[in-house]
């Protein structure tokens, strides 16, 4: 029955892929977050939902931020989640106020969906299971940066300011032209017109939750 349900779900996907220059393949927005955790960004439903794994399912971060969807899309997502989510392979959904609310409705009650956690930036009228303090502007910048090719190390590093400040202090105290410091240090300092990419605090919280579950031997 589970296999039949999943086959029906795949059959509902659009027959033709978007080949426009601005289209981004779902596979290009998938990453390995380490320790058995996978990341998948969804832009279109149900086309971007990961296919059924060849081996045992593993924990997944499913990024639904900024996804606009129909009721039919919501039904397809619920079917996919029910097929994949287990105690050993939970689904960690990233969402925000720009995510179509119908996508999250089936997961309001954990008794109905099970093994699903919704994580998002705190905002009026939006009540995720785990709320993160994160401005709308910074979340959008971090989200777009990944789509434009930024590495996960930059998006998940919550101490880059300290590193840059330490390097800047060292350069001021021991300028290369005075025979001190590393001449290459200046080239590593951020340019004034290139603001740092914000840490994606929603994604970071999902990774932290997964690592905590591992430490507690829940996975």
C-alpha positions as CSV (number, residue, x, y, z in Angstrom):
1,X,0.0,0.0,0.0
2,X,2.8,2.4,0.9
3,X,4.6,1.6,-2.4
4,X,1.4,2.2,-4.4
5,X,0.8,5.6,-2.7
6,X,4.3,6.7,-3.5
7,X,4.0,5.7,-7.2
8,X,0.7,7.6,-7.4
9,X,2.5,10.6,-5.9
10,X,5.3,10.5,-8.5
11,X,2.7,10.1,-11.3
12,X,1.3,13.4,-10.2
13,X,4.5,15.3,-11.0
14,X,4.5,17.5,-14.1
15,X,5.4,15.6,-17.3
16,X,7.7,18.4,-18.6
17,X,10.5,20.0,-16.7
18,X,11.1,23.8,-16.7
19,X,14.0,24.4,-19.1
20,X,14.2,28.2,-18.8
21,X,17.6,29.7,-18.0
22,X,16.4,30.8,-14.5
23,X,15.1,27.4,-13.5
24,X,17.2,25.5,-10.9
25,X,17.1,21.8,-10.7
26,X,16.1,20.3,-7.4
27,X,19.1,18.1,-7.5
28,X,21.3,21.2,-7.6
29,X,19.8,22.4,-4.3
30,X,20.3,19.1,-2.4
31,X,23.3,18.8,0.0
32,X,24.7,16.3,2.5
33,X,24.7,18.0,5.9
34,X,26.9,15.2,7.4
35,X,26.2,12.6,10.1
36,X,23.5,11.0,7.9
37,X,21.4,14.2,7.4
38,X,20.3,15.3,4.0
39,X,19.1,18.7,2.8
40,X,16.6,19.3,0.0
41,X,15.2,22.6,-1.1
42,X,11.8,22.6,-2.6
43,X,10.7,25.2,-5.1
44,X,7.9,23.4,-6.9
45,X,5.6,20.6,-5.6
46,X,5.5,17.8,-6.0
47,X,8.3,17.8,-8.7
48,X,11.1,18.7,-6.2
49,X,10.3,16.1,-3.6
50,X,13.2,13.6,-3.3
51,X,12.6,10.2,-4.9
52,X,12.2,7.1,-2.8
53,X,15.7,6.1,-1.4
54,X,17.3,2.9,-2.6
55,X,18.4,2.1,0.9
56,X,16.9,2.8,4.3
57,X,15.4,6.3,4.6
58,X,17.5,8.9,6.5
59,X,16.7,12.1,8.3
60,X,15.9,14.9,5.9
61,X,15.8,18.7,6.1
62,X,13.0,19.7,3.7
63,X,13.2,23.5,3.0
64,X,9.7,24.8,2.1
65,X,10.4,28.5,2.7
66,X,8.8,30.8,0.2
67,X,7.0,27.9,-1.5
68,X,3.6,28.8,-3.0
69,X,1.3,25.8,-3.5
70,X,-2.2,24.6,-4.2
71,X,-4.3,22.2,-2.1
72,X,-3.3,19.4,-4.5
73,X,0.4,20.2,-3.8
74,X,-0.3,20.1,-0.1
75,X,-1.9,16.6,-0.4
76,X,1.1,15.4,-2.4
77,X,3.5,16.7,0.3
78,X,1.5,15.1,3.1
79,X,1.6,11.7,1.3
80,X,5.3,12.0,0.7
81,X,6.0,12.9,4.4
82,X,3.8,10.0,5.7
83,X,5.7,7.6,3.4
84,X,9.1,8.8,4.5
85,X,8.9,9.9,8.1
86,X,9.8,7.4,10.8
87,X,11.3,7.5,14.3
88,X,14.7,6.9,12.8
89,X,14.3,9.2,9.8
90,X,12.4,12.3,10.9
91,X,11.5,15.1,8.5
92,X,12.7,18.5,9.6
93,X,10.6,21.1,7.7
94,X,11.9,24.6,7.3
95,X,9.1,27.1,6.7
96,X,8.2,30.8,7.2
97,X,5.3,33.2,6.8
98,X,5.8,33.1,3.0
99,X,5.2,29.3,2.9
100,X,1.6,28.5,1.9
101,X,-0.1,27.6,5.1
102,X,-2.0,24.7,3.6
103,X,1.4,22.8,3.3
104,X,1.8,22.9,7.1
105,X,-1.8,22.2,8.2
106,X,-1.4,18.4,8.2
107,X,1.6,18.7,10.6
108,X,-0.1,20.9,13.2
109,X,-1.0,17.8,15.1
110,X,2.0,15.4,15.6
111,X,-0.5,12.6,16.3
112,X,-1.6,12.9,12.7
113,X,1.7,13.2,10.9
114,X,4.3,11.9,13.4
115,X,8.1,12.3,13.3
116,X,7.8,15.8,11.7
117,X,9.2,19.0,13.2
118,X,8.5,22.4,11.7
119,X,11.3,25.0,12.3
120,X,11.0,28.6,11.3
121,X,11.7,32.3,12.1
122,X,9.4,33.6,14.8
123,X,6.7,35.9,13.4
124,X,3.1,37.0,14.2
125,X,0.6,34.4,13.1
126,X,3.2,31.8,12.4
127,X,3.7,29.1,15.1
128,X,6.4,26.5,14.1
129,X,7.3,23.7,16.5
130,X,10.7,25.4,17.0
131,X,10.8,29.2,16.6
132,X,14.1,30.9,15.8
133,X,14.9,34.6,16.1
134,X,15.8,35.7,12.6
135,X,14.9,38.9,10.7
136,X,13.0,38.5,7.5
137,X,15.6,40.5,5.6
138,X,18.5,38.3,6.8
139,X,16.6,35.1,6.2
140,X,15.9,36.1,2.6
141,X,19.5,37.0,2.1
142,X,20.8,33.7,3.4
143,X,18.2,31.8,1.4
144,X,19.1,33.5,-1.8
145,X,22.8,33.2,-1.2
146,X,22.5,29.4,-1.1
147,X,20.6,29.5,-4.4
148,X,23.3,31.6,-5.9
149,X,26.0,29.1,-4.9
150,X,27.1,30.0,-1.4
151,X,28.6,27.1,0.5
152,X,26.9,25.6,3.5
153,X,30.0,26.3,5.6
154,X,29.3,30.0,5.2
155,X,25.6,29.7,6.0
156,X,26.2,27.5,9.1
157,X,29.2,29.3,10.6
158,X,27.9,31.4,13.5
159,X,31.2,33.0,14.4
160,X,32.5,34.6,11.1
161,X,32.4,38.1,12.6
162,X,34.9,37.2,15.4
163,X,37.3,35.7,12.8
164,X,37.1,38.9,10.6
165,X,37.5,41.2,13.6
166,X,40.6,39.2,14.8
167,X,42.2,39.5,11.4
168,X,41.4,43.2,11.1
169,X,42.9,43.8,14.6
170,X,46.1,41.9,13.7
171,X,46.5,43.8,10.5
172,X,46.1,47.2,12.2
173,X,48.6,46.3,14.9
174,X,51.2,44.7,12.6
175,X,50.8,46.2,9.1
176,X,52.8,44.3,6.5
177,X,54.4,47.6,5.2
178,X,56.1,47.9,8.7
179,X,57.5,44.5,8.5
180,X,54.8,42.8,10.6
181,X,52.1,40.3,10.0
182,X,51.2,38.3,7.0
183,X,51.2,40.2,3.7
184,X,48.4,38.0,2.5
185,X,46.2,38.9,5.4
186,X,44.8,42.0,3.8
187,X,43.5,40.0,0.8
188,X,41.5,37.8,3.1
189,X,39.6,40.7,4.8
190,X,36.1,41.4,3.5
191,X,35.7,44.3,1.1
192,X,33.5,47.1,2.4
193,X,31.1,46.7,-0.5
194,X,30.7,42.9,0.1
195,X,28.6,42.4,3.2
196,X,28.9,39.0,4.9
197,X,26.3,36.4,4.2
198,X,24.0,36.0,7.2
199,X,24.1,32.7,9.0
200,X,20.9,30.8,8.1
201,X,19.7,30.4,11.6
202,X,16.7,28.3,10.7
203,X,18.8,25.7,8.8
204,X,21.4,25.9,11.6
205,X,18.7,25.0,14.2
206,X,17.7,22.0,12.2
207,X,21.3,20.7,12.1
208,X,21.6,21.3,15.8
209,X,18.4,19.4,16.5
210,X,19.6,16.5,14.4
211,X,23.0,16.4,16.2
212,X,21.2,16.5,19.6
213,X,19.0,13.6,18.6
214,X,22.1,11.7,17.6
215,X,23.8,12.4,20.9
216,X,20.7,11.1,22.7
217,X,20.8,8.0,20.5
218,X,17.3,8.8,19.3
219,X,18.3,8.2,15.7
